[in-house]
Amino acid sequence: QVQLVESGGGLVQAGGSLRLSCAASTRTATTYYIGWFRQAPGKERELVAGISWSDTVIYYIDSVKGRFTISRDNAKNMVYPQMTSLKFEDTAVYYCASARGPSLKSKDYAYWGQGTQVTVSS
């Protein structure tokens, strides 16, 4: 069983920055692909960024390219999305999740954190 815990959300003004964190309970989780999803009210959950264990497969949704950077520290079982130039439309609950391999589909992610709220004021 893998447990994932997100932190770092909060309220920020448009143009500001936040760094989220995802802590995994086991080292095994660090060999998984870690994805960061978000879900805004009334919208479907979408994959925002993802990173493989070896950092060789990194994904960003087009709307965050150039603004978000995802990284991981396998020694600490941590994954960090650094979010800059935040926009009102980035407001959502952000979740980290783990999958056996890279995937854009939430159904392929077996383990999920509880989510952390990011609110960007315009």
N, CA, C and O of each residue as an XYZ file, in Angstrom:
488
protein
N       0.843     -1.190      0.000
C       0.000      0.000      0.000
C       0.881      1.244      0.000
O       1.778      1.386      0.831
N       0.616      2.125     -0.927
C       1.369      3.369     -1.023
C       0.479      4.507     -0.563
O      -0.661      4.641     -1.008
N       1.001      5.312      0.319
C       0.271      6.503      0.743
C       0.978      7.739      0.202
O       2.203      7.846      0.252
N       0.191      8.655     -0.310
C       0.710      9.901     -0.850
C       0.059     11.055     -0.110
O      -1.155     11.065      0.094
N       0.857     12.016      0.286
C       0.340     13.164      1.027
C       0.834     14.441      0.370
O       2.036     14.672      0.248
N      -0.127     15.272     -0.054
C       0.220     16.547     -0.668
C       0.254     17.655      0.383
O      -0.415     17.579      1.414
N       1.036     18.667      0.101
C       1.062     19.863      0.931
C       1.526     21.036      0.086
O       2.010     20.865     -1.032
N       1.369     22.229      0.641
C       1.878     23.406     -0.043
C       0.843     24.255     -0.727
O       1.172     25.313     -1.264
N      -0.403     23.822     -0.723
C      -1.438     24.636     -1.349
C      -1.739     25.877     -0.537
O      -1.251     26.044      0.581
N      -2.552     26.745     -1.121
C      -2.925     27.961     -0.418
C      -3.499     28.988     -1.346
O      -3.842     28.700     -2.493
N      -3.601     30.204     -0.829
C      -4.134     31.337     -1.583
C      -2.980     32.204     -2.056
O      -2.102     32.569     -1.274
N      -2.989     32.528     -3.334
C      -1.915     33.340     -3.899
C      -2.513     34.290     -4.936
O      -3.511     33.972     -5.582
N      -1.905     35.432     -5.083
C      -2.376     36.368     -6.100
C      -1.906     35.945     -7.481
O      -0.886     35.269     -7.620
N      -2.636     36.338     -8.479
C      -2.236     36.049     -9.855
C      -0.834     36.588    -10.099
O      -0.496     37.704     -9.704
N      -0.031     35.768    -10.758
C       1.353     36.121    -11.000
C       2.308     35.582     -9.959
O       3.524     35.621    -10.145
N       1.764     35.080     -8.864
C       2.571     34.557     -7.788
C       3.016     33.129     -8.020
O       2.785     32.547     -9.081
N       3.661     32.578     -7.001
C       4.229     31.234     -7.111
C       3.866     30.392     -5.897
O       3.629     30.904     -4.803
N       3.830     29.102     -6.123
C       3.655     28.128     -5.054
C       4.463     26.893     -5.395
O       4.629     26.545     -6.564
N       4.962     26.236     -4.366
C       5.584     24.933     -4.581
C       4.807     23.899     -3.790
O       4.724     23.962     -2.564
N       4.243     22.952     -4.509
C       3.544     21.850     -3.866
C       4.526     20.726     -3.589
O       5.586     20.640     -4.209
N       4.159     19.872     -2.655
C       4.975     18.709     -2.335
C       4.094     17.473     -2.269
O       2.930     17.538     -1.876
N       4.668     16.361     -2.658
C       3.995     15.073     -2.538
C       4.961     14.134     -1.842
O       6.041     13.843     -2.355
N       4.564     13.667     -0.677
C       5.391     12.745      0.084
C       4.835     11.335     -0.063
O       3.649     11.094      0.166
N       5.705     10.411     -0.447
C       5.298      9.018     -0.603
C       5.730      8.219      0.619
O       6.783      8.473      1.203
N       4.910      7.262      0.991
C       5.164      6.528      2.238
C       6.233      5.460      2.100
O       6.835      5.044      3.090
N       6.467      5.016      0.874
C       7.434      3.948      0.691
C       8.406      4.269     -0.432
O       8.093      5.018     -1.357
N       9.579      3.692     -0.328
C      10.573      3.912     -1.387
C      10.101      3.290     -2.700
O      10.478      3.746     -3.779
N       9.285      2.261     -2.603
C       8.767      1.629     -3.827
C       8.052      2.644     -4.700
O       8.113      2.607     -5.929
N       7.377      3.547     -4.016
C       6.616      4.546     -4.769
C       7.520      5.401     -5.631
O       7.094      5.941     -6.652
N       8.769      5.521     -5.216
C       9.663      6.376     -6.002
C      10.009      5.745     -7.334
O      10.539      6.427     -8.212
N       9.726      4.462     -7.513
C       9.996      3.847     -8.812
C       8.802      4.001     -9.746
O       8.878      3.656    -10.925
N       7.717      4.512     -9.219
C       6.525      4.704    -10.028
C       6.577      6.043    -10.776
O       7.367      6.935    -10.467
N       5.714      6.132    -11.749
C       5.483      7.415    -12.409
C       4.557      8.215    -11.504
O       3.523      7.710    -11.068
N       4.923      9.456    -11.223
C       4.115     10.311    -10.369
C       3.458     11.393    -11.215
O       4.127     12.126    -11.943
N       2.179     11.474    -11.110
C       1.435     12.498    -11.834
C       0.775     13.471    -10.883
O       0.340     13.099     -9.793
N       0.706     14.709    -11.303
C      -0.045     15.735    -10.584
C      -1.278     16.071    -11.398
O      -1.179     16.525    -12.538
N      -2.429     15.848    -10.810
C      -3.704     16.157    -11.431
C      -4.312     17.371    -10.737
O      -3.923     17.731     -9.626
N      -5.254     17.983    -11.404
C      -6.038     19.029    -10.758
C      -7.486     18.914    -11.202
O      -7.798     18.435    -12.292
N      -8.353     19.370    -10.317
C      -9.774     19.368    -10.637
C     -10.401     20.638    -10.105
O     -10.404     20.902     -8.903
N     -10.928     21.408    -11.024
C     -11.634     22.636    -10.678
C     -13.128     22.327    -10.592
O     -13.591     21.358    -11.195
N     -13.881     23.129     -9.859
C     -15.330     22.885     -9.730
C     -16.006     22.815    -11.093
O     -15.840     23.700    -11.933
N     -16.761     21.759    -11.293
C     -17.503     21.605    -12.539
C     -16.683     21.130    -13.713
O     -17.191     21.037    -14.831
N     -15.408     20.826    -13.474
C     -14.547     20.380    -14.572
C     -14.003     18.983    -14.286
O     -13.979     18.528    -13.142
N     -13.574     18.327    -15.336
C     -12.992     17.003    -15.185
C     -11.570     17.113    -14.629
O     -10.886     18.123    -14.791
N     -11.163     16.039    -13.973
C      -9.801     15.983    -13.473
C      -8.844     15.861    -14.650
O      -9.089     15.084    -15.573
N      -7.763     16.617    -14.623
C      -6.797     16.576    -15.718
C      -5.378     16.436    -15.187
O      -5.034     16.937    -14.116
N      -4.569     15.739    -15.976
C      -3.155     15.597    -15.635
C      -2.441     16.886    -15.996
O      -2.482     17.335    -17.141
N      -1.793     17.471    -15.016
C      -1.091     18.736    -15.225
C       0.385     18.503    -15.530
O       0.952     19.129    -16.425
N       0.993     17.598    -14.778
C       2.410     17.305    -14.957
C       2.683     15.900    -14.450
O       1.981     15.389    -13.578
N       3.716     15.285    -15.012
C       4.094     13.951    -14.570
C       5.579     13.754    -14.727
O       6.229     14.411    -15.541
N       6.114     12.835    -13.932
C       7.557     12.596    -13.970
C       7.844     11.140    -13.664
O       7.257     10.550    -12.758
N       8.752     10.575    -14.431
C       9.143      9.195    -14.208
C      10.214      9.115    -13.131
O      10.782     10.128    -12.723
N      10.477      7.912    -12.685
C      11.464      7.707    -11.616
C      12.825      8.255    -12.002
O      13.528      8.834    -11.175
N      13.197      8.069    -13.269
C      14.523      8.467    -13.724
C      14.551      9.862    -14.330
O      15.570     10.286    -14.874
N      13.424     10.579    -14.236
C      13.307     11.922    -14.811
C      13.390     11.925    -16.341
O      13.519     12.987    -16.950
N      13.317     10.759    -16.957
C      13.441     10.727    -18.418
C      12.126     10.973    -19.122
O      12.114     11.349    -20.295
N      11.038     10.774    -18.444
C       9.727     11.007    -19.050
C       9.021     12.069    -18.219
O       8.558     11.800    -17.111
N       8.945     13.267    -18.761
C       8.303     14.379    -18.063
C       7.222     14.945    -18.969
O       7.426     15.150    -20.166
N       6.087     15.186    -18.375
C       4.927     15.674    -19.127
C       4.387     16.953    -18.497
O       4.366     17.095    -17.274
N       3.952     17.880    -19.345
C       3.218     19.063    -18.906
C       2.045     19.269    -19.846
O       2.180     19.138    -21.063
N       0.918     19.584    -19.289
C      -0.196     19.985    -20.118
C       0.147     21.342    -20.739
O       0.861     22.141    -20.133
N      -0.354     21.598    -21.933
C       0.051     22.804    -22.654
C      -0.165     24.083    -21.851
O       0.631     25.018    -21.944
N      -1.221     24.126    -21.076
C      -1.570     25.364    -20.374
C      -0.588     25.745    -19.268
O      -0.632     26.870    -18.770
N       0.299     24.828    -18.876
C       1.242     25.156    -17.804
C       2.698     25.135    -18.283
O       3.609     25.431    -17.511
N       2.911     24.791    -19.530
C       4.282     24.742    -20.050
C       4.939     26.110    -19.910
O       4.345     27.138    -20.237
N       6.159     26.101    -19.424
C       6.882     27.341    -19.204
C       6.604     27.986    -17.865
O       7.299     28.922    -17.467
N       5.587     27.492    -17.161
C       5.239     28.079    -15.854
C       5.424     27.083    -14.713
O       5.777     27.477    -13.601
N       5.194     25.816    -14.972
C       5.328     24.782    -13.950
C       6.563     23.945    -14.232
O       6.897     23.676    -15.386
N       7.232     23.541    -13.171
C       8.378     22.644    -13.277
C       8.207     21.544    -12.243
O       7.998     21.812    -11.059
N       8.298     20.305    -12.704
C       8.149     19.183    -11.786
C       9.511     18.543    -11.567
O      10.304     18.407    -12.499
N       9.771     18.154    -10.335
C      11.029     17.491    -10.011
C      10.762     16.471     -8.910
O       9.706     16.484     -8.277
N      11.717     15.602     -8.696
C      11.559     14.612     -7.640
C      12.882     14.367     -6.940
O      13.953     14.503     -7.532
N      12.790     14.006     -5.679
C      13.949     13.643     -4.884
C      13.686     12.230     -4.390
O      12.999     12.031     -3.388
N      14.225     11.268     -5.086
C      13.935      9.874     -4.750
C      14.500      9.476     -3.391
O      13.957      8.594     -2.726
N      15.572     10.115     -2.983
C      16.148      9.802     -1.671
C      15.203     10.178     -0.539
O      15.219      9.565      0.529
N      14.380     11.192     -0.784
C      13.426     11.650      0.222
C      12.001     11.205     -0.076
O      11.078     11.542      0.665
N      11.816     10.452     -1.152
C      10.474     10.018     -1.563
C       9.544     11.211     -1.780
O       8.391     11.195     -1.348
N      10.044     12.225     -2.440
C       9.281     13.463     -2.628
C       9.210     13.847     -4.094
O      10.134     13.597     -4.867
N       8.088     14.463     -4.461
C       7.912     15.041     -5.795
C       7.408     16.463     -5.609
O       6.524     16.716     -4.791
N       7.975     17.391     -6.375
C       7.666     18.805     -6.201
C       7.268     19.442     -7.528
O       8.077     19.477     -8.455
N       6.040     19.945     -7.638
C       5.741     20.823     -8.752
C       5.924     22.280     -8.315
O       5.266     22.751     -7.388
N       6.810     22.965     -8.987
C       6.994     24.383     -8.736
C       6.107     25.131     -9.714
O       6.231     24.961    -10.927
N       5.219     25.951     -9.195
C       4.260     26.652    -10.039
C       4.542     28.142     -9.975
O       4.545     28.729     -8.894
N       4.778     28.751    -11.114
C       5.044     30.181    -11.186
C       4.055     30.839    -12.139
O       3.343     30.161    -12.880
N       4.020     32.169    -12.109
C       3.115     32.944    -12.960
C       1.705     32.386    -12.912
O       1.061     32.186    -13.942
N       1.243     32.140    -11.707
C      -0.064     31.508    -11.538
C      -1.183     32.387    -12.061
O      -1.146     33.612    -11.951
N      -2.177     31.727    -12.632
C      -3.331     32.401    -13.211
C      -4.599     31.978    -12.468
O      -4.630     30.947    -11.795
N      -5.620     32.781    -12.605
C      -6.890     32.478    -11.950
C      -7.359     31.075    -12.343
O      -7.893     30.335    -11.517
N      -7.154     30.722    -13.611
C      -7.628     29.426    -14.100
C      -6.812     28.249    -13.573
O      -7.153     27.099    -13.852
N      -5.747     28.505    -12.820
C      -5.016     27.416    -12.161
C      -5.679     27.008    -10.848
O      -5.270     26.030    -10.221
N      -6.694     27.752    -10.435
C      -7.406     27.427     -9.207
C      -8.047     26.055     -9.312
O      -8.814     25.790    -10.238
N      -7.733     25.186     -8.366
C      -8.235     23.815     -8.382
C      -7.723     23.089     -7.150
O      -6.883     23.599     -6.408
N      -8.242     21.898     -6.950
C      -7.638     20.978     -5.991
C      -6.601     20.166     -6.748
O      -6.895     19.598     -7.800
N      -5.409     20.112     -6.222
C      -4.305     19.413     -6.868
C      -4.032     18.103     -6.130
O      -3.959     18.063     -4.902
N      -3.886     17.049     -6.904
C      -3.664     15.716     -6.366
C      -2.388     15.125     -6.957
O      -2.109     15.303     -8.142
N      -1.617     14.427     -6.134
C      -0.559     13.606     -6.707
C      -1.030     12.152     -6.697
O      -1.800     11.729     -5.835
N      -0.550     11.417     -7.670
C      -0.961     10.033     -7.833
C       0.182      9.247     -8.451
O       1.054      9.810     -9.112
N       0.167      7.950     -8.229
C       1.242      7.120     -8.769
C       0.681      6.049     -9.691
O      -0.405      5.511     -9.470
N       1.452      5.758    -10.727
C       1.081      4.749    -11.708
C       2.302      3.918    -12.059
O       3.437      4.325    -11.811
N       2.061      2.758    -12.632
C       3.166      1.879    -13.016
C       4.016      2.495    -14.117
O       5.220      2.252    -14.195
N       3.393      3.279    -14.950
C       4.117      3.907    -16.040
C       3.426      5.178    -16.466
O       2.347      5.493    -15.964
N       4.028      5.916    -17.385
C       3.430      7.173    -17.831
C       2.032      6.970    -18.408
O       1.808      6.056    -19.202
N       1.118      7.805    -18.016
C      -0.232      7.743    -18.541
C      -0.927      9.070    -18.330
O      -0.690      9.755    -17.335
N      -1.788      9.435    -19.271
C      -2.604     10.637    -19.146
C      -3.936     10.348    -18.474
O      -4.680     11.274    -18.153
N      -4.246      9.075    -18.257
C      -5.573      8.673    -17.787
C      -5.571      8.453    -16.281
O      -4.743      7.708    -15.757
N      -6.489      9.095    -15.598
C      -6.550      8.963    -14.143
C      -6.818      7.524    -13.714
O      -6.422      7.122    -12.620
N      -7.479      6.750    -14.556
C      -7.809      5.370    -14.173
C      -6.571      4.490    -14.065
O      -6.619      3.422    -13.456
N      -5.473      4.930    -14.648
C      -4.237      4.149    -14.595
C      -3.426      4.413    -13.325
O      -2.400      3.773    -13.095
N      -3.882      5.339    -12.519
C      -3.176      5.693    -11.293
C      -3.847      4.994    -10.114
O      -5.013      5.243     -9.809
N      -3.091      4.115     -9.456
C      -3.673      3.271     -8.418
C      -3.746      3.961     -7.063
O      -4.645      3.678     -6.272
N      -2.820      4.850     -6.793
C      -2.757      5.485     -5.476
C      -2.863      6.997     -5.627
O      -2.277      7.597     -6.527
N      -3.630      7.591     -4.716
C      -3.910      9.024     -4.767
C      -3.739      9.656     -3.396
O      -4.011      9.035     -2.368
N      -3.286     10.894     -3.400
C      -3.295     11.670     -2.180
C      -4.667     12.275     -1.950
O      -5.583     12.086     -2.750
N      -4.800     13.005     -0.849
C      -6.100     13.569     -0.484
C      -6.373     14.898     -1.182
O      -7.504     15.384     -1.178
N      -5.352     15.477     -1.771
C      -5.522     16.735     -2.490
C      -5.169     17.946     -1.646
O      -5.275     17.921     -0.420
N      -4.749     19.000     -2.319
C      -4.463     20.270     -1.663
C      -5.037     21.395     -2.521
O      -4.876     21.402     -3.741
N      -5.699     22.334     -1.878
C      -6.379     23.404     -2.600
C      -5.407     24.508     -2.993
O      -4.634     24.994     -2.167
N      -5.455     24.891     -4.247
C      -4.718     26.056     -4.735
C      -5.749     27.067     -5.236
O      -6.547     26.766     -6.123
N      -5.721     28.245     -4.668
C      -6.644     29.307     -5.064
C      -5.841     30.511     -5.518
O      -5.023     31.044     -4.769
N      -6.078     30.932     -6.744
C      -5.381     32.081     -7.306
C      -6.382     33.221     -7.433
O      -7.386     33.102     -8.135
N      -6.107     34.302     -6.763
C      -7.011     35.454     -6.822
C      -6.602     36.357     -7.974
O      -5.419     36.598     -8.214
N      -7.608     36.845     -8.675
C      -7.326     37.674     -9.855
C      -7.218     39.142     -9.490
O      -6.984     39.980    -10.362
